[in-house]
Amino acid sequence: MQTATATPAVRKAPRPRADALRNRERIVTAAREMFTEFGPDVPLDEIARRAGVGNATLYRNFPDRDALVREVVCSVMDRTSEAAELALAETGDAFEALERFVHASADERISALCPMVASTFDENHPDLEAARERCERLIGQLMDRAKASGRLRPDVGVGDVMIAVAQLSRPPAGTGCRTNDRFVHRHLQLFLDGLRAPARSTLPGTAVTMEDLRQA
């Protein structure tokens, strides 16, 4: 009689503990704040101190600076994508939904990402590419809906909107120039008014895509 061979039990990867997840989120939040305030070269032990964790906890989650910077960039893009999803879920005026998204994305301090992306890690990392593709797709959908409604001028692209948000939203990271913060949403609204259809002028060049910005 042949004995049945026991099927080995499949071991599931242990789920991170709730306190470990909270620590990781605190580190990312503290890093996002300090990168915005002081630039991407802020000491990691200062980030750990602001997050309220030990250096060992920070390095257990992020073995080097590049890993932490990449996570911060992905986090900001994910939050921007969530703002776009909320705008897409609205059933009212498509252009007003786009306006609300632009103001929300400005508050994510997108301009602070530029020096981080340019000076540190691999821009083609799978996590970064996935976050970027999701963000661009959702913003494109939001703009396409506003164009279809006849409220958004047809000669602008996702790159036009995002470069304006980055330039107008906040001073570059580390400049310490916070006095302009109170003018941000005022100037963004001036820009948004220029996006309304019918257009009052002809723009030079062609609509800017995010790929155009990456190659610039």
C-alpha positions in Angstrom: 0.0 0.0 0.0 1.4 3.4 -1.0 1.4 6.0 1.6 0.2 9.5 0.7 2.9 12.1 0.6 2.0 15.1 2.7 1.8 18.3 0.8 4.2 20.8 2.4 2.3 23.8 3.9 2.8 27.0 2.1 4.2 29.6 4.4 2.8 33.0 4.0 5.1 36.0 4.4 4.4 37.6 7.8 2.5 40.8 7.6 4.2 43.8 9.0 3.1 44.7 12.5 0.9 47.8 12.8 3.5 49.6 14.8 6.1 48.9 12.1 3.8 50.3 9.5 3.2 53.4 11.6 7.0 53.9 12.0 7.5 53.6 8.3 4.8 56.2 7.6 6.2 58.6 10.2 9.7 58.3 8.6 8.3 59.1 5.1 6.2 62.0 6.4 9.2 63.5 8.3 11.5 63.0 5.3 9.0 64.7 3.0 8.8 67.7 5.3 12.5 68.0 5.8 13.4 67.4 2.1 11.1 70.3 1.3 12.5 72.5 4.0 16.2 71.7 3.6 16.7 69.8 0.4 17.5 66.1 -0.2 20.9 66.2 1.7 19.4 66.6 5.1 21.1 64.2 7.6 19.2 61.0 8.0 19.6 61.0 11.8 17.7 64.4 11.8 14.9 62.7 9.9 14.8 59.9 12.4 14.7 62.4 15.2 11.7 64.3 13.7 9.9 61.0 13.0 10.4 59.9 16.7 12.3 56.7 15.8 15.8 55.4 16.3 18.4 55.4 13.5 18.2 51.6 13.5 14.5 51.7 12.7 15.1 54.2 9.8 17.8 52.0 8.3 15.7 48.8 8.8 13.1 50.4 6.6 15.4 52.3 4.2 18.9 50.9 3.9 20.2 54.0 2.1 19.3 57.6 1.2 18.3 56.7 -2.3 15.7 54.2 -1.0 14.2 56.9 1.3 14.2 59.6 -1.3 12.5 57.2 -3.8 9.8 56.4 -1.3 9.2 60.1 -0.6 8.8 60.8 -4.4 6.5 57.9 -4.8 4.5 58.9 -1.8 4.0 62.5 -3.2 3.0 61.1 -6.6 0.6 58.6 -5.0 -1.0 61.5 -3.0 -1.3 63.5 -6.2 -2.9 60.5 -7.9 -5.4 60.2 -5.1 -6.3 63.9 -5.6 -6.9 63.2 -9.3 -9.0 60.2 -8.5 -11.2 62.3 -6.2 -11.6 64.9 -8.9 -12.5 62.3 -11.5 -15.2 60.9 -9.1 -16.9 64.3 -9.1 -20.0 64.6 -11.2 -20.2 68.3 -11.5 -18.4 70.8 -13.8 -15.3 69.1 -15.2 -13.2 72.2 -15.3 -13.9 73.1 -11.7 -12.9 69.5 -10.8 -9.6 70.1 -12.6 -9.2 73.4 -10.7 -9.6 71.7 -7.4 -7.1 69.0 -8.4 -4.5 71.6 -9.3 -4.8 73.5 -6.0 -4.6 70.2 -4.1 -1.5 69.0 -6.0 0.2 72.3 -5.3 -0.2 71.6 -1.6 1.9 68.5 -2.1 5.0 70.6 -2.7 5.7 69.0 -6.1 8.4 71.5 -6.9 10.5 70.0 -4.0 10.8 66.7 -5.9 12.7 68.2 -8.9 16.2 68.5 -7.2 15.6 65.0 -5.6 14.8 63.3 -8.8 17.7 65.0 -10.7 20.4 64.4 -8.2 19.9 61.0 -6.6 18.5 57.7 -7.7 17.6 55.7 -10.8 14.6 57.4 -12.5 13.7 54.1 -14.1 13.2 52.2 -10.9 10.0 50.1 -11.2 8.3 51.7 -8.2 8.9 55.2 -9.5 7.8 54.3 -13.0 4.5 52.7 -11.7 3.7 55.8 -9.6 4.6 58.1 -12.4 2.5 56.2 -15.0 -0.5 56.1 -12.7 -0.2 59.9 -11.9 0.1 60.9 -15.6 -2.7 58.6 -16.7 -5.2 60.1 -14.1 -4.2 63.7 -14.8 -4.6 63.0 -18.5 -8.1 61.6 -17.9 -9.0 64.6 -15.9 -7.9 67.0 -18.6 -9.5 65.0 -21.4 -12.8 65.2 -19.5 -12.5 69.0 -19.1 -11.6 69.3 -22.8 -14.6 67.2 -23.8 -16.8 69.5 -21.8 -15.6 72.4 -23.9 -14.3 74.2 -20.8 -10.5 73.5 -21.2 -8.6 74.9 -24.1 -7.5 72.0 -26.4 -3.9 73.1 -27.0 -2.5 72.2 -23.5 -1.1 68.9 -22.2 -0.4 67.3 -18.9 3.1 68.7 -18.9 1.8 72.3 -19.3 -0.3 71.9 -16.1 2.3 70.1 -14.0 5.2 72.4 -14.8 3.0 75.4 -13.9 2.1 73.7 -10.6 5.7 73.0 -9.9 6.9 76.5 -10.7 4.1 78.3 -9.0 3.4 76.1 -6.0 6.4 76.5 -3.8 10.0 77.9 -3.8 12.6 75.2 -4.5 13.4 73.0 -1.5 15.9 74.4 0.9 15.6 78.1 0.0 13.8 78.9 3.2 11.6 81.3 1.2 8.2 80.7 2.7 6.8 84.2 2.5 5.5 83.5 -1.0 3.2 80.7 0.3 0.3 83.1 0.8 0.4 84.0 -2.9 0.4 80.4 -4.3 -3.3 79.7 -4.8 -3.9 83.3 -6.0 -1.3 82.8 -8.8 -2.5 79.3 -9.6 -5.9 80.7 -10.1 -4.6 83.2 -12.6 -2.9 80.4 -14.5 -6.1 78.3 -14.4 -8.1 81.2 -15.8 -5.7 81.2 -18.7 -6.6 77.5 -19.4 -10.3 78.2 -20.0 -11.9 77.8 -23.4 -12.4 79.6 -25.6 -8.7 80.6 -25.7 -7.9 84.3 -26.1 -4.5 83.7 -27.7 -2.5 81.1 -29.7 0.2 79.4 -27.7 3.6 79.1 -29.3 4.8 75.5 -29.8 2.8 72.4 -29.1 1.1 71.0 -26.0 3.7 69.8 -23.5 3.7 66.2 -22.4 5.4 64.8 -19.3 7.8 63.0 -21.6 8.8 66.4 -23.1 9.7 67.5 -19.5 11.8 64.4 -18.8 13.8 64.9 -22.0 14.3 68.6 -21.4 
